[in-house]
Amino acid sequence: MDIELTKNVVKGVLQVAGPQVAFTLGDDGQANVAIHVALSDGTHFAFPDGTGPQLRASTVLPPGDYSCSIIIAAFSHGAFGTSFASTVSIGGKEVATARGDVADGSEEDDDSRSFTLRVG
């Protein structure tokens, strides 16, 4: 797995308007996928949360810079499919994607990426 940061993350920085910042995490693949987003202020978002194919949530963030880390893991567990098509959007901007398949002979694949979230 390789999480790719999109062109919305420029030189390691994503700029969004605040103070209310929306987060959308989801996956359209067949594997059992877990997505976790952690901010340096202690805020965390996790998918799945039992509400459907996407997690849509928001939080209030005062203006400033936050370290933002994204972790995505896909599991086939033998009973699930192997494909994953994961996306993370922040402030209405797609910021990270991971697409592919869990490798044959493996039941798990994962990756992580970090960048600065700048709230204006």
C-alpha positions as CSV (number, residue, x, y, z in Angstrom):
1,M,0.0,0.0,0.0
2,D,1.1,3.5,-0.7
3,I,-0.9,6.5,0.6
4,E,-0.5,9.3,-1.8
5,L,-1.0,12.9,-0.8
6,T,-3.0,14.9,-3.4
7,K,-2.0,18.1,-5.1
8,N,-4.1,19.9,-2.4
9,V,-1.1,19.3,0.0
10,V,1.4,21.8,-1.2
11,K,5.0,21.4,0.1
12,G,3.7,19.4,3.0
13,V,0.9,21.9,3.9
14,L,-2.9,21.7,3.5
15,Q,-4.6,25.1,4.0
16,V,-8.3,25.1,5.0
17,A,-10.8,27.6,6.3
18,G,-11.9,27.3,9.9
19,P,-12.9,27.3,12.6
20,Q,-15.3,24.5,11.7
21,V,-13.3,21.9,9.7
22,A,-15.0,18.9,8.0
23,F,-13.4,15.4,7.8
24,T,-14.5,12.6,5.4
25,L,-13.0,9.2,5.6
26,G,-14.1,6.3,3.4
27,D,-13.3,3.2,1.3
28,D,-15.0,1.7,-1.7
29,G,-13.0,-1.6,-1.9
30,Q,-13.8,-5.1,-0.7
31,A,-11.1,-5.5,2.0
32,N,-11.8,-4.8,5.6
33,V,-10.3,-1.3,5.9
34,A,-9.4,0.9,8.9
35,I,-8.6,4.6,8.5
36,H,-7.3,6.7,11.3
37,V,-6.6,10.5,11.3
38,A,-4.8,12.1,14.3
39,L,-4.2,15.8,14.9
40,S,-1.5,17.2,17.1
41,D,-4.2,18.8,19.4
42,G,-5.4,15.3,20.4
43,T,-8.4,15.1,18.0
44,H,-8.9,11.7,16.3
45,F,-11.2,10.4,13.6
46,A,-11.6,6.7,12.8
47,F,-13.4,4.8,10.0
48,P,-15.4,2.6,10.1
49,D,-17.6,3.8,12.9
50,G,-20.7,1.7,12.1
51,T,-22.7,4.5,10.4
52,G,-22.1,3.6,6.7
53,P,-19.6,3.6,3.9
54,Q,-18.1,6.9,4.9
55,L,-17.4,8.8,8.2
56,R,-18.4,12.4,8.0
57,A,-17.5,14.5,11.0
58,S,-16.2,17.9,11.9
59,T,-14.4,19.7,14.6
60,V,-13.7,23.3,15.7
61,L,-10.0,24.2,15.2
62,P,-8.7,27.6,16.1
63,P,-6.4,29.2,13.5
64,G,-3.0,27.7,13.4
65,D,-0.8,24.8,12.3
66,Y,-1.6,21.2,13.3
67,S,0.4,18.1,12.6
68,C,-1.9,15.7,10.8
69,S,-1.2,11.9,10.5
70,I,-3.2,9.4,8.4
71,I,-2.9,5.7,8.8
72,I,-4.7,3.3,6.5
73,A,-4.7,-0.5,6.9
74,A,-6.5,-3.1,4.7
75,F,-7.2,-6.7,5.8
76,S,-8.4,-9.6,3.7
77,H,-9.0,-11.9,6.7
78,G,-9.6,-14.7,4.2
79,A,-13.4,-13.9,4.0
80,F,-13.2,-10.4,2.6
81,G,-12.0,-9.2,-0.8
82,T,-8.5,-7.9,-1.3
83,S,-9.2,-4.5,-2.9
84,F,-9.0,-1.1,-1.2
85,A,-9.9,2.3,-2.5
86,S,-9.5,4.7,0.4
87,T,-9.9,8.5,0.5
88,V,-9.5,11.2,3.1
89,S,-10.8,14.7,2.7
90,I,-10.4,17.6,5.0
91,G,-12.1,20.9,4.7
92,G,-13.8,19.7,1.5
93,K,-10.5,19.0,-0.2
94,E,-9.3,15.4,-1.0
95,V,-5.9,15.1,0.7
96,A,-5.0,11.4,0.6
97,T,-5.8,8.3,-1.4
98,A,-4.7,4.6,-1.3
99,R,-5.8,2.2,-4.0
100,G,-4.8,-1.4,-4.7
101,D,-5.0,-4.9,-3.4
102,V,-3.7,-6.8,-0.4
103,A,-0.9,-8.9,-1.8
104,D,-1.4,-12.6,-2.4
105,G,-0.1,-14.6,0.6
106,S,-0.7,-11.7,3.0
107,E,-3.7,-10.8,5.0
108,E,-2.7,-7.2,5.7
109,D,-1.3,-4.1,4.0
110,D,-0.8,-0.6,5.6
111,D,0.9,2.8,5.3
112,S,0.9,6.2,7.0
113,R,1.6,9.8,5.9
114,S,1.9,13.1,7.8
115,F,1.6,16.7,6.8
116,T,0.8,20.1,8.3
117,L,-2.9,21.2,8.5
118,R,-3.0,25.0,8.4
119,V,-6.3,26.4,9.6
120,G,-7.0,30.0,8.6
